[in-house]
């Protein structure tokens, strides 16, 4: 059986089943890949600029 049990989610980086220790990732490697993406600016949280600054 190659399917993931219904109560297990998938790693957002590689798609493997998550491990409780690294949740929501499957491994330390995927957690580090995600952290690296945040640190290099590959991910960004959008913001709205205030009109009052003008």
ABEGO torsion letter per residue (X at the ends): XABBBAABBBBAAAGBBBBAAAOABABAAAAAAAAAAAAAGABBBBBBBBAAAX
